[in-house]
Amino acid sequence: MAWLYAARRITVKEHPMYREDTIAAISTAMSEAGIGIIRVSGPEAAEVGSAVFVRPADLREGRRTQIREWEPGSIRFGYITDRDGQVIDEVMLSWMKAPHSYTTLDTVEINTHGGLFVMERVLELVLKAGARLAEPGEFTKQAFLGGRIDLSRAEAVMDLIGAGSEYARRTSMAQLRGALSERIRKVREEILYETAYIESALDDPESYDLEGYPDRLGAILQRETADLEDLLAHAEDGRILQDGIRTVILGRPNAGKSSLLNLLAGEERAIVTEIPGTTRDVLRERIRLGELALLVSDTAGIRSTEDMIEEMGVRRAREAAGDADLLLWILDAAQPLSPEDRQIGALIRDRVKEGIRCIVLLNKQDLETRLREEDLTALEEIRDLSLPLLSFSARTGEGMQELEETIRRLFHADQSHGSNEVHLTAMRHREAVREALEALRLVQHSIEAGLSEDFYTIDLMTAYTALGKILGEAVEDDLVEEIFSRFCMGK
Amino acid sequence: MSIPEKKEYHIHTDVCVIGGGHAGCEAALACSRLGFETVLFTMNTESIAMMPCNPHIGGSSKGHLVREIDALGGEMGRNIDKTFLQSRMLNRSKGPAVHSLRAQADKAEYSRSMRQVLEAQEHLTIRQAEVTELLTEQSGTDLTGSPAEAGSGVPTDSSPRKICGVRIHTGTVYDCRIAILCTGTYLNARCLVGESITETGPSGMQRSTHLSDSLTKLGIPLRRYKTGTPARMDGRSIDYSKMQIQEGDERVVPFSYSTDPETVQIEQVPCWLTYTNEETHAVIRANLDRSPIYAGIIEGTGPRYCPSIEDKVVKFADKTRHHVFIEPEGRYTNEVYVDGMSSSMPDDVQQRMYRTVPGLENCVIVKNAYAIEYDCINANLLKLSLETRDIDGLFCAGQFNGSSGYEEAAAQGLIAGINACNKLRGREPLVLRRSEAYIGVLIDDLVTRDNTEPYRMMTSRAEYRLLLRQDNADIRLRKYGYQCGLVSEEDYQKVLRKQAMIEEEVARLKKIYIGAAAETGRILEQLGTTPLKTACSLAELLCRPEIHYGDLLPLNPVRQQSSPLPAEVAEQVEIFIKYEGYIQRQRRQVEQFEKMESRRLPEDTDYLSMAGLRLEARQKLQKARPSSIGQASRLSGVTPADTAVLLIYLDKLHRKG
C-alpha cells in the first residue's frame, strides 16, 4: 500500500495534529431509503477513494482509477469494489480539491444508493483503505480549523462548547446500556490493577516479585480478550440484527433449497421486498422470520432452478458465502453424502473459521433416510466446528420453530437491540473495543515472545485508554469530537 | 536573630545559589563552570552535598536521572563513582528500559568529595551564612538604580519585579542578577520524634527561619510538606547472621560516561536483608496514638510511596511482614541505615519496635528515626525553565519545589543553573521534553500537574520510557550539554562517533544474510538455538531472545577481521535490533506528542478575555501561562474543549500575523 502514503506531502502546516489524518463517515442521516453519502476528507482522500472506486473503463482494462488526476469538482460514475474486486455498489463519486471543499481539505464523496448495509459496507472498505472513522462533527471541526467558517462565527460556536462537552458525555453514557458499561469498567479496572502491579514490581524489585507473573497475566488476558471479543460479537450482532441477517442458502441440487425458501417466505409469515440499491448480480430478499429479518441471497436463482450450485460453481458459492452473516446448509436426508457435499462442507469450514455462523439442516423429504445425523457430525470437513444441526421437513414445516430459535441464539437476539442512534455510537465503541483487543493481543504476543514485564504495560495502558473512551472517562480529544457533533454543518 | 538595618556591606556577584544540597551543588557548578561569578550559600559548610536520608544514589528511574545529569555535564554521576561502597544494576532480567543503576554511597566521602570539587571550581565562592531576605527591584531598572528602592525587598506596587540581591543574617548584601533557591528541607523545619519536637533542619542541622517570611512578602505562597527517615544504628550491635546478605554486582557499571569502568571495580561492602514481623506490628499498633501523624501533630503532607513503618502497618494490615534493609553509612563509620522502617514514633517505641526485628534484638540506636516538616512551594508558579513567573531572575530547584530525593533535586539544580546562565547570556531556556528525558518528565510534572505530596520519579511516569533508557542518556542529551557549554567538544565528538557506529552496525546486520549451511547450523546449536531453515539476516537472528550480539561474531567474518565493536556500541545495537518494533511504535507516539508541544502559546496571552474558554480554564491558564498547547492540555482543569479553543486562538493569531 505504499502508493497510499505517497500523498503525505500535501499536509497542511497550520494544524498538523488535526489535519494529517484522513477521516471518513457516512454524512447523511442513515435510513433505509434515499441516497447515502460517504465523505472522505483529509490529505489522502483521493488515494483512499482510488483504493475502493473504479471507473467502468478502468475496470475493463484492469487499471486503478486515479482520482487525484481528475479535474477538481468533477463527479464520475463507477463501482465500489472490495479487495477481491467484487463489486459492492454502483456509485457517483465527486472529487473536491483543497481548499475548495467544505472541510477545506481534499475531499471525496461517494454517493451510494443507500441502504444501511451497503453504506456501512462501503464505509468499511474506505476505513480498510487507510481512513480513520471520523468522530461526530469532525468534518465541521476540520472546516473550522481550516477557516471555512469565519472567525466571528467560530467564536460564537466556541461559546457553546462548554455545554457541549457535558452533553456529549451524557449522551455517550446514555447510549451504553448499564450492563455493557459495567463489563467494560470491570475489564478496565483489571487492566489498571495489573499494570499498577507490574509497575510497582519494576519500581521496587526487591519487594515485589514477578516470578511466574507472565503466566498469571496470560490467564487474565485470555479471559479479558474473550470477554471483549464477546462484547464485540454482541455489538456486531446488534448491527446485523438491525440491518437484517445476510443469509446464503447452500446445498446441492434437489437438497431442498427452494422448499426452504418457500417455507421461509410463506404467504402468512413473510414480507418480501427487493432491497433497493444492491447490485444486479447479488440480489437479496428481505424475509421476515418472527422478529428476525433475513436478507437471503440469490433467491431468484434458487427459485428459477434447483441446479444453482452447478450453475454458480463452487467458486461463486464461495464468494456469496464470504459476504454472509449466516449460512444455511441444507442436505437431503434421502441421499447419502456425495463428493459435492464434502466440497460444500470444506467451503463452510473456511467460512466458519472466519467467524461466519452456520446451521446445518437435514431435510427429511420422505420416510426413507439414507443420511443420518451421525453421518453428518462425523463428516471430516465440519467435525470440529460443532455446528448446530436441525432436522426439518419442508413438507410439514417441522423444525421451523427450532430454526428461528437457533438463529436468535447465534446472534444473541434477546440481548441486543438498537435504534439508529445507539447504532451509530456503537460503531465508535466497536472501534474502541477493537483497539483495546489489538493492544491486549500485543501483550499476549509479548508474553509468548518471552519479553519482560515492562513491555506489557505499554500496551496495557493503550487498552485502558481505548476502553476509557467508551466510558467517556479518558481525558482525551474524543470528548471534543463529541462536542463538535452538535454543530453538524456538514450539509 | 536581629537583622541590622544600616551600614550594609555590598558584594557583587552574578548568581546567588541558596542552599548547598544536591540541587544547590549542581546549580552552583553549572553557573560557575559557564563563567558566571557564583556564590553558594550554605547553613554549614559541613553539610554540603549531605545525604541526610538513605545512603544510596540511583535506583529505579532515579538511576536514569543520574545518567541524564551526567550526560548534560552535571557532577552527581562522577561523584558517586568516586565514593560508592556497593553497586547493583536493578531489573537486569527485565527490559532495557527499566534497568536501573543503584549505588550505596559512603556518605561522608560523597559530601567531602563534592565539596572538594566545589572548592576547586573557578568563579565559585562558598559562603556559610543564612540567607534571610531576597531583594527585588522593579523590572526595567538596572542594577545600579536607586538603592532605596532596591533594598526594600517588598513590592510597593504590582509592577513586575526582578531579583537584585540577597541579604544574609549579618546584614551584608550580595548584589546579583540571579538567585537560585535550593533550600531543601531547611525552611522553618521541625523534626519530630514522638512527642519530642526540635526546631532543626535535617540531621540536627540549624534550620533557616527568616527566608520564608521574605518569600511570603514577595507574594510567593508556601506550603508545608513532610518526610521521614529511619534510625541509624551502631553496626556492632547487629547480628548479621540472622539476615540475608546482599552483595553488589560482580562487574560494576559506572554512572558517569566519563568514568573509566576499570576504576570502579573495587572491593564492595554488603547490605543485609531482614523482615519485620507480627510482633513489630503489634508494638506499633499499640502505640499509634503516640505517633505525631496519627495524633494529628504533623500538618505537612507526606509521600505515599515512601511510607513510614506506621503507615505500612496501618494501610497494608494484611501483610505479615515488611522488608528491612541494613545499609552501611560509610566505610569509616559503624553507623548503619535501617531502610524500610522510617518512623516518627517516640524514642521508647522505636527502641522496642526495632528490637523485634531478627538481627536487631540488641540494637543500639545512634540517631533516632524522625519526621521532618518544612516549607516549600507549589512548583506550579514556575515556568518550565524553573524560573518563577512573577519574579524575574528567581529560580527554584530541588525539594523546595515539592520533589523528594537527591537525584530529583540534583536534576532540577542543574537545569536551574543552566537556565540561569541562558538568561544571563540572553539565550532561550533549556526545556527538555517528556519525550527526551526523565528530567523533562520530572519538571513538567512538577510545574504543570497538581501535586499534593512530595514528588518522586518513577519509570511509569515516563510515557516514552522505551526511548528514555539509562543506557542511551548520552545519545539523547549530550548535545544539550554541549550547546550550553558544560560538555567538552571532545566528549561531544565521542557521542557523535558512537551514534554513527551504532547506525552503521545496525544497517550492516540487516544486510548480511547467512545461509542454512551445516557449519552455521552447528554454530547455532552450540549457542543453544535452533538451526536455520532458510537464509536470514544477522539482525533477524539477533531478534531471537537467546542470541546476543557477541554470539554473532563466528557468523560475522567482516567483523572478525575489523576491530571489535566497543561494548557500549554493541549494547545499543543489540537493544535497537531486539526491540525495534516497540521502539518504532514509541517513536510514532512521540511524533504525535511533539506536534502538540511545538504549538507555542505566547507568554502574554490574555486568557481571561478569551471567548469560548470555560471560566475555570481561563483562570487556570492565566495563572499557569503554559508555553505550548501540549503543556496546556496537561493542566488539570483544562479540558480538551478548552484546548480546541486555544487552537482556534492560535489560528487567529497566525492569520493576523
Interface residues (C-beta under 8 A of the other chain):
Chain A: E14 H15 P16 M17 Y18 K141 F144 L145 G147 L151 A154 E155 V157 M158 D159 I161 G162 G164 S165 E199 L202 D203 D204 P205 E206 S207 A449 G450 L451 S452 E453 D454 F455 T457 I458 V475 E476 D477 D478 L479 V480 I483
Chain B: S60 S61 L90 N91 S93 K94 G95 A97 V98 L273 H323 F325 M458 T459 S460 R465 L466 P545 Y579 Y582 R585 Q586 Q592 K595 M596 R599 A611 G612 R614 T639 P640 A641 T643 A644 V645 L647 I648 D651 K652 H654 R655
